[in-house]
Amino acid sequence: MSHAPSVRYITADELAKLLKSKSTKDINDVAVVDVRDDDFVGGNIVAAMNVPSGTFHANVQDLVKRLENGELHPRGQAWLPKVVFHCALSQQRGPKAARTYAEARELCLTEKQREKAQQIYVLRDGFSGFQSKFRDDPELVEKFNKMYHD
């Protein structure tokens, strides 16, 4: 009998360290899923995939399968042991998406696929917190426009 993996929080500093790691293993091990809707404009975490919360529930099974197959990973890795969800503040949309994803992963994947543990995270303080620390670092934030955030 299996159960949905727990969802944990990751800080902006911890995520930045993973994303900037020179270790091929670390950077290839994480996918960032940004569930902001219209508020996605004005900047994002480099290589984050935008899966808007407004359509997230309808698309979550496809997301699980595509992440499992490496289709959404910037380097095409076949499976990602860490998936980080966030919205603007990670108070509602990000945590809800992470829980929904965890539940869908449990239902969509075979028992053999689920044996590969996956850590599911929510970015504490969301993109707002991340960009306030790293907006000037092009390795971490792209397409930043302060008009949308200040």
PyRosetta script that sets phi, psi and omega in degrees:
from pyrosetta import init, pose_from_sequence

init()
pose = pose_from_sequence("MSHAPSVRYITADELAKLLKSKSTKDINDVAVVDVRDDDFVGGNIVAAMNVPSGTFHANVQDLVKRLENGELHPRGQAWLPKVVFHCALSQQRGPKAARTYAEARELCLTEKQREKAQQIYVLRDGFSGFQSKFRDDPELVEKFNKMYHD")
pose.set_psi(1, 126.1)
pose.set_omega(1, -179.6)
pose.set_phi(2, -110.4)
pose.set_psi(2, 168.2)
pose.set_omega(2, 179.8)
pose.set_phi(3, -142.2)
pose.set_psi(3, 158.4)
pose.set_omega(3, -178.5)
pose.set_phi(4, -61.9)
pose.set_psi(4, 139.3)
pose.set_omega(4, 179.4)
pose.set_phi(5, -65.2)
pose.set_psi(5, 151.4)
pose.set_omega(5, 178.2)
pose.set_phi(6, -73.0)
pose.set_psi(6, 152.9)
pose.set_omega(6, 178.0)
pose.set_phi(7, -104.8)
pose.set_psi(7, 128.1)
pose.set_omega(7, -179.3)
pose.set_phi(8, -117.1)
pose.set_psi(8, 168.8)
pose.set_omega(8, 177.0)
pose.set_phi(9, -101.1)
pose.set_psi(9, 149.3)
pose.set_omega(9, 175.1)
pose.set_phi(10, -128.7)
pose.set_psi(10, 140.8)
pose.set_omega(10, -179.6)
pose.set_phi(11, -85.0)
pose.set_psi(11, 164.5)
pose.set_omega(11, 176.7)
pose.set_phi(12, -58.9)
pose.set_psi(12, -41.9)
pose.set_omega(12, -180.0)
pose.set_phi(13, -64.3)
pose.set_psi(13, -41.4)
pose.set_omega(13, 179.3)
pose.set_phi(14, -65.2)
pose.set_psi(14, -42.8)
pose.set_omega(14, 179.1)
pose.set_phi(15, -66.2)
pose.set_psi(15, -43.1)
pose.set_omega(15, 178.9)
pose.set_phi(16, -58.4)
pose.set_psi(16, -41.7)
pose.set_omega(16, 179.4)
pose.set_phi(17, -62.5)
pose.set_psi(17, -43.0)
pose.set_omega(17, 177.5)
pose.set_phi(18, -62.5)
pose.set_psi(18, -45.9)
pose.set_omega(18, -176.3)
pose.set_phi(19, -69.2)
pose.set_psi(19, -30.8)
pose.set_omega(19, -178.3)
pose.set_phi(20, -94.3)
pose.set_psi(20, -2.0)
pose.set_omega(20, -177.8)
pose.set_phi(21, -57.0)
pose.set_psi(21, 135.3)
pose.set_omega(21, 175.9)
pose.set_phi(22, -80.1)
pose.set_psi(22, -11.5)
pose.set_omega(22, 177.6)
pose.set_phi(23, -73.7)
pose.set_psi(23, 121.1)
pose.set_omega(23, 179.5)
pose.set_phi(24, -57.4)
pose.set_psi(24, -38.2)
pose.set_omega(24, -177.7)
pose.set_phi(25, -59.3)
pose.set_psi(25, -49.1)
pose.set_omega(25, -175.9)
pose.set_phi(26, -63.4)
pose.set_psi(26, -49.8)
pose.set_omega(26, -175.1)
pose.set_phi(27, -69.4)
pose.set_psi(27, -30.1)
pose.set_omega(27, 178.1)
pose.set_phi(28, -79.6)
pose.set_psi(28, -7.0)
pose.set_omega(28, -176.0)
pose.set_phi(29, -94.4)
pose.set_psi(29, -0.2)
pose.set_omega(29, -172.8)
pose.set_phi(30, -129.9)
pose.set_psi(30, 139.2)
pose.set_omega(30, 170.9)
pose.set_phi(31, -121.0)
pose.set_psi(31, 140.1)
pose.set_omega(31, 178.5)
pose.set_phi(32, -111.5)
pose.set_psi(32, 124.6)
pose.set_omega(32, -179.4)
pose.set_phi(33, -113.7)
pose.set_psi(33, 114.9)
pose.set_omega(33, -178.4)
pose.set_phi(34, -98.6)
pose.set_psi(34, 116.0)
pose.set_omega(34, -176.0)
pose.set_phi(35, -101.0)
pose.set_psi(35, 17.0)
pose.set_omega(35, 175.9)
pose.set_phi(36, -66.4)
pose.set_psi(36, 150.4)
pose.set_omega(36, 179.6)
pose.set_phi(37, -95.6)
pose.set_psi(37, -115.9)
pose.set_omega(37, 179.0)
pose.set_phi(38, -62.1)
pose.set_psi(38, -22.1)
pose.set_omega(38, -179.2)
pose.set_phi(39, -80.1)
pose.set_psi(39, 8.4)
pose.set_omega(39, 175.2)
pose.set_phi(40, -70.9)
pose.set_psi(40, -26.7)
pose.set_omega(40, -179.8)
pose.set_phi(41, -64.9)
pose.set_psi(41, 152.4)
pose.set_omega(41, 176.6)
pose.set_phi(42, 97.0)
pose.set_psi(42, 6.0)
pose.set_omega(42, 175.3)
pose.set_phi(43, 133.1)
pose.set_psi(43, 154.8)
pose.set_omega(43, 178.4)
pose.set_phi(44, -157.7)
pose.set_psi(44, 165.5)
pose.set_omega(44, 174.7)
pose.set_phi(45, -69.9)
pose.set_psi(45, 135.4)
pose.set_omega(45, -178.9)
pose.set_phi(46, -54.2)
pose.set_psi(46, 132.5)
pose.set_omega(46, 177.6)
pose.set_phi(47, 70.7)
pose.set_psi(47, 8.1)
pose.set_omega(47, 176.8)
pose.set_phi(48, -71.0)
pose.set_psi(48, 143.5)
pose.set_omega(48, 174.6)
pose.set_phi(49, -98.6)
pose.set_psi(49, 134.3)
pose.set_omega(49, -179.9)
pose.set_phi(50, -93.4)
pose.set_psi(50, 115.4)
pose.set_omega(50, 175.5)
pose.set_phi(51, -124.8)
pose.set_psi(51, 89.7)
pose.set_omega(51, -171.6)
pose.set_phi(52, -54.4)
pose.set_psi(52, 139.6)
pose.set_omega(52, -178.5)
pose.set_phi(53, -60.8)
pose.set_psi(53, -30.5)
pose.set_omega(53, -179.7)
pose.set_phi(54, -61.4)
pose.set_psi(54, -25.7)
pose.set_omega(54, 179.6)
pose.set_phi(55, -120.5)
pose.set_psi(55, 6.9)
pose.set_omega(55, -173.4)
pose.set_phi(56, -59.2)
pose.set_psi(56, -49.1)
pose.set_omega(56, -176.1)
pose.set_phi(57, -59.0)
pose.set_psi(57, -41.8)
pose.set_omega(57, -179.2)
pose.set_phi(58, -68.3)
pose.set_psi(58, -24.6)
pose.set_omega(58, -175.0)
pose.set_phi(59, -108.8)
pose.set_psi(59, 1.8)
pose.set_omega(59, -171.0)
pose.set_phi(60, -65.5)
pose.set_psi(60, -37.9)
pose.set_omega(60, 179.6)
pose.set_phi(61, -64.2)
pose.set_psi(61, -40.4)
pose.set_omega(61, 176.5)
pose.set_phi(62, -63.3)
pose.set_psi(62, -40.9)
pose.set_omega(62, 178.1)
pose.set_phi(63, -60.5)
pose.set_psi(63, -45.3)
pose.set_omega(63, 178.6)
pose.set_phi(64, -56.9)
pose.set_psi(64, -49.2)
pose.set_omega(64, -177.2)
pose.set_phi(65, -66.9)
pose.set_psi(65, -40.4)
pose.set_omega(65, -178.9)
pose.set_phi(66, -69.0)
pose.set_psi(66, -37.7)
pose.set_omega(66, 175.5)
pose.set_phi(67, -68.0)
pose.set_psi(67, -38.2)
pose.set_omega(67, 179.0)
pose.set_phi(68, -62.0)
pose.set_psi(68, -36.7)
pose.set_omega(68, -178.5)
pose.set_phi(69, -89.5)
pose.set_psi(69, -2.2)
pose.set_omega(69, 178.6)
pose.set_phi(70, 78.5)
pose.set_psi(70, 9.3)
pose.set_omega(70, -176.9)
pose.set_phi(71, -65.2)
pose.set_psi(71, -30.2)
pose.set_omega(71, -176.5)
pose.set_phi(72, -98.4)
pose.set_psi(72, -4.3)
pose.set_omega(72, -178.3)
pose.set_phi(73, -81.5)
pose.set_psi(73, 134.5)
pose.set_omega(73, -177.3)
pose.set_phi(74, -57.0)
pose.set_psi(74, -26.3)
pose.set_omega(74, 180.0)
pose.set_phi(75, -106.6)
pose.set_psi(75, 7.0)
pose.set_omega(75, 175.4)
pose.set_phi(76, 70.0)
pose.set_psi(76, 20.9)
pose.set_omega(76, 179.2)
pose.set_phi(77, -62.4)
pose.set_psi(77, 142.9)
pose.set_omega(77, -172.7)
pose.set_phi(78, -74.5)
pose.set_psi(78, -13.6)
pose.set_omega(78, 179.2)
pose.set_phi(79, -163.9)
pose.set_psi(79, 141.8)
pose.set_omega(79, -175.7)
pose.set_phi(80, -118.3)
pose.set_psi(80, 118.8)
pose.set_omega(80, -179.4)
pose.set_phi(81, -75.3)
pose.set_psi(81, -12.8)
pose.set_omega(81, 179.0)
pose.set_phi(82, -131.3)
pose.set_psi(82, 129.0)
pose.set_omega(82, 175.1)
pose.set_phi(83, -128.2)
pose.set_psi(83, 125.5)
pose.set_omega(83, -177.5)
pose.set_phi(84, -112.2)
pose.set_psi(84, 122.8)
pose.set_omega(84, 178.0)
pose.set_phi(85, -103.7)
pose.set_psi(85, 146.7)
pose.set_omega(85, 173.5)
pose.set_phi(86, -159.2)
pose.set_psi(86, 160.0)
pose.set_omega(86, 169.8)
pose.set_phi(87, -128.5)
pose.set_psi(87, -151.3)
pose.set_omega(87, -178.4)
pose.set_phi(88, -65.5)
pose.set_psi(88, -49.9)
pose.set_omega(88, -177.3)
pose.set_phi(89, -117.8)
pose.set_psi(89, -8.8)
pose.set_omega(89, -176.3)
pose.set_phi(90, 57.1)
pose.set_psi(90, 42.7)
pose.set_omega(90, 175.5)
pose.set_phi(91, -103.5)
pose.set_psi(91, -32.7)
pose.set_omega(91, -179.2)
pose.set_phi(92, -129.6)
pose.set_psi(92, -63.6)
pose.set_omega(92, -174.0)
pose.set_phi(93, -62.6)
pose.set_psi(93, -46.4)
pose.set_omega(93, -178.9)
pose.set_phi(94, -61.8)
pose.set_psi(94, -52.8)
pose.set_omega(94, 179.1)
pose.set_phi(95, -61.5)
pose.set_psi(95, -39.9)
pose.set_omega(95, 179.3)
pose.set_phi(96, -63.7)
pose.set_psi(96, -43.3)
pose.set_omega(96, 178.6)
pose.set_phi(97, -62.4)
pose.set_psi(97, -41.3)
pose.set_omega(97, 179.8)
pose.set_phi(98, -62.4)
pose.set_psi(98, -44.7)
pose.set_omega(98, 178.4)
pose.set_phi(99, -65.0)
pose.set_psi(99, -43.5)
pose.set_omega(99, 179.7)
pose.set_phi(100, -61.8)
pose.set_psi(100, -43.2)
pose.set_omega(100, 178.1)
pose.set_phi(101, -61.5)
pose.set_psi(101, -46.2)
pose.set_omega(101, -179.5)
pose.set_phi(102, -59.2)
pose.set_psi(102, -43.4)
pose.set_omega(102, 179.4)
pose.set_phi(103, -67.2)
pose.set_psi(103, -42.3)
pose.set_omega(103, -179.9)
pose.set_phi(104, -66.3)
pose.set_psi(104, -38.2)
pose.set_omega(104, 178.7)
pose.set_phi(105, -61.0)
pose.set_psi(105, -40.9)
pose.set_omega(105, 179.0)
pose.set_phi(106, -62.2)
pose.set_psi(106, -38.4)
pose.set_omega(106, -177.0)
pose.set_phi(107, -83.1)
pose.set_psi(107, -33.4)
pose.set_omega(107, -172.7)
pose.set_phi(108, -83.0)
pose.set_psi(108, -33.5)
pose.set_omega(108, -171.8)
pose.set_phi(109, -92.5)
pose.set_psi(109, 153.8)
pose.set_omega(109, 176.2)
pose.set_phi(110, -70.5)
pose.set_psi(110, 164.8)
pose.set_omega(110, 178.7)
pose.set_phi(111, -59.4)
pose.set_psi(111, -40.0)
pose.set_omega(111, 179.6)
pose.set_phi(112, -63.6)
pose.set_psi(112, -41.8)
pose.set_omega(112, 178.2)
pose.set_phi(113, -65.4)
pose.set_psi(113, -38.6)
pose.set_omega(113, -178.8)
pose.set_phi(114, -69.9)
pose.set_psi(114, -18.9)
pose.set_omega(114, 178.6)
pose.set_phi(115, -61.8)
pose.set_psi(115, -27.7)
pose.set_omega(115, 176.7)
pose.set_phi(116, -76.7)
pose.set_psi(116, 105.1)
pose.set_omega(116, -176.9)
pose.set_phi(117, -60.1)
pose.set_psi(117, 142.0)
pose.set_omega(117, 176.4)
pose.set_phi(118, -130.2)
pose.set_psi(118, 129.0)
pose.set_omega(118, 177.4)
pose.set_phi(119, -90.7)
pose.set_psi(119, 125.6)
pose.set_omega(119, -178.6)
pose.set_phi(120, -111.8)
pose.set_psi(120, 125.3)
pose.set_omega(120, -174.9)
pose.set_phi(121, -122.0)
pose.set_psi(121, 157.8)
pose.set_omega(121, 167.7)
pose.set_phi(122, -117.2)
pose.set_psi(122, 131.7)
pose.set_omega(122, 178.7)
pose.set_phi(123, -74.5)
pose.set_psi(123, 113.1)
pose.set_omega(123, 179.7)
pose.set_phi(124, -59.7)
pose.set_psi(124, 132.6)
pose.set_omega(124, -179.3)
pose.set_phi(125, 69.5)
pose.set_psi(125, 6.7)
pose.set_omega(125, 172.2)
pose.set_phi(126, 56.1)
pose.set_psi(126, -160.2)
pose.set_omega(126, -179.0)
pose.set_phi(127, -65.5)
pose.set_psi(127, -33.6)
pose.set_omega(127, 179.4)
pose.set_phi(128, -57.4)
pose.set_psi(128, -47.0)
pose.set_omega(128, 178.8)
pose.set_phi(129, -68.0)
pose.set_psi(129, -39.8)
pose.set_omega(129, -179.1)
pose.set_phi(130, -65.0)
pose.set_psi(130, -48.5)
pose.set_omega(130, -177.9)
pose.set_phi(131, -68.4)
pose.set_psi(131, -28.5)
pose.set_omega(131, 179.2)
pose.set_phi(132, -65.4)
pose.set_psi(132, -26.4)
pose.set_omega(132, 178.1)
pose.set_phi(133, -93.2)
pose.set_psi(133, -35.2)
pose.set_omega(133, -166.6)
pose.set_phi(134, -124.4)
pose.set_psi(134, 14.6)
pose.set_omega(134, -176.0)
pose.set_phi(135, -59.2)
pose.set_psi(135, -27.0)
pose.set_omega(135, -178.0)
pose.set_phi(136, -92.3)
pose.set_psi(136, 6.6)
pose.set_omega(136, -179.3)
pose.set_phi(137, -105.5)
pose.set_psi(137, 104.2)
pose.set_omega(137, -176.7)
pose.set_phi(138, -66.4)
pose.set_psi(138, -11.9)
pose.set_omega(138, 174.6)
pose.set_phi(139, -78.2)
pose.set_psi(139, -16.7)
pose.set_omega(139, -174.9)
pose.set_phi(140, -117.0)
pose.set_psi(140, -34.0)
pose.set_omega(140, -176.6)
pose.set_phi(141, -128.7)
pose.set_psi(141, 133.2)
pose.set_omega(141, 178.3)
pose.set_phi(142, -125.4)
pose.set_psi(142, 157.5)
pose.set_omega(142, 177.0)
pose.set_phi(143, 59.0)
pose.set_psi(143, 28.3)
pose.set_omega(143, -177.0)
pose.set_phi(144, -71.3)
pose.set_psi(144, 133.0)
pose.set_omega(144, 175.7)
pose.set_phi(145, -132.6)
pose.set_psi(145, 109.2)
pose.set_omega(145, -174.2)
pose.set_phi(146, -63.0)
pose.set_psi(146, -20.3)
pose.set_omega(146, 177.9)
pose.set_phi(147, -55.0)
pose.set_psi(147, -31.9)
pose.set_omega(147, -177.8)
pose.set_phi(148, -84.9)
pose.set_psi(148, -12.7)
pose.set_omega(148, -170.7)
pose.set_phi(149, -123.7)
pose.set_psi(149, -14.2)
pose.set_omega(149, -177.4)
pose.set_phi(150, -104.3)
pose.dump_pdb("model.pdb")
